[in-house]
Amino acid sequence: MSEKPEESGYWAANIRIVTWCLVIWATVSFGFGILLRPLLSGIPVGGTDLGFWFAQQGSILVFLALIFFYAWRMNRLDREFGVDEQ
């Protein structure tokens, strides 16, 4: 079963968006919350340090922002390729 060029372009764009979202999510949750926590410990945010904030709240807020970004971007991509819900 061969795909049309439009379908492969759509899925390539979709995979690119998903990949970037996962990279951002991993960087914020694992990188800032765990690996870079000692470097961020001197920056105060809301009564605690920035590393702890990322580990407890920041990664969740970034994850929620990524969900909304993905939905918005996929709606735009669907319209570009003519597969949107009317």
C-alpha positions as CSV (number, residue, x, y, z in Angstrom):
1,M,0.0,0.0,0.0
2,S,1.7,3.2,-1.2
3,E,1.1,6.6,0.4
4,K,0.4,9.7,-1.6
5,P,3.1,12.4,-1.4
6,E,0.6,14.6,0.6
7,E,0.2,11.8,3.2
8,S,3.9,11.3,3.7
9,G,4.3,15.1,4.0
10,Y,1.5,15.2,6.6
11,W,3.0,12.4,8.7
12,A,6.5,13.8,8.4
13,A,5.3,17.1,9.8
14,N,3.3,15.3,12.5
15,I,6.3,13.3,13.6
16,R,8.5,16.4,13.6
17,I,6.0,18.2,15.9
18,V,5.7,15.2,18.2
19,T,9.5,14.9,18.3
20,W,10.0,18.5,19.3
21,C,7.3,18.4,21.9
22,L,9.0,15.3,23.4
23,V,12.4,16.9,23.4
24,I,11.0,20.0,25.2
25,W,9.2,17.9,27.7
26,A,12.2,15.7,28.5
27,T,14.5,18.7,28.7
28,V,12.2,20.5,31.2
29,S,11.2,17.5,33.3
30,F,14.3,15.4,33.4
31,G,16.9,18.1,32.5
32,F,15.8,21.0,34.6
33,G,14.1,19.0,37.4
34,I,16.8,16.4,37.9
35,L,20.1,16.9,36.0
36,L,20.4,20.7,36.3
37,R,18.8,21.0,39.7
38,P,22.0,21.7,41.5
39,L,22.8,24.6,39.1
40,L,19.3,26.0,39.5
41,S,19.2,25.7,43.3
42,G,20.5,29.3,43.8
43,I,17.7,31.0,41.9
44,P,14.7,31.7,44.2
45,V,11.2,31.3,42.8
46,G,8.1,31.5,45.0
47,G,9.9,30.6,48.3
48,T,11.8,27.7,46.9
49,D,14.6,27.2,44.4
50,L,14.1,27.0,40.6
51,G,15.2,23.4,40.3
52,F,12.6,22.2,42.9
53,W,10.0,24.4,41.2
54,F,10.7,22.7,37.8
55,A,10.5,19.3,39.4
56,Q,7.3,19.9,41.2
57,Q,5.3,22.4,39.1
58,G,7.2,23.7,36.1
59,S,7.3,20.4,34.3
60,I,3.6,20.0,34.7
61,L,2.8,23.5,33.5
62,V,5.1,23.0,30.5
63,F,3.5,19.7,29.7
64,L,0.0,21.3,29.8
65,A,1.3,24.1,27.5
66,L,2.7,21.5,25.1
67,I,-0.7,19.8,25.0
68,F,-2.4,23.0,24.0
69,F,0.4,23.8,21.5
70,Y,0.1,20.4,19.9
71,A,-3.7,20.6,19.5
72,W,-3.4,24.1,18.0
73,R,-0.6,23.1,15.7
74,M,-2.2,19.9,14.5
75,N,-5.5,21.7,13.8
76,R,-3.4,24.1,11.6
77,L,-1.6,21.2,9.9
78,D,-4.9,19.4,9.3
79,R,-6.2,22.5,7.5
80,E,-3.1,22.8,5.5
81,F,-3.4,19.2,4.2
82,G,-7.2,19.2,3.9
83,V,-7.9,16.6,6.6
84,D,-9.5,18.9,9.1
85,E,-12.9,18.3,10.7
86,Q,-15.4,20.6,9.2
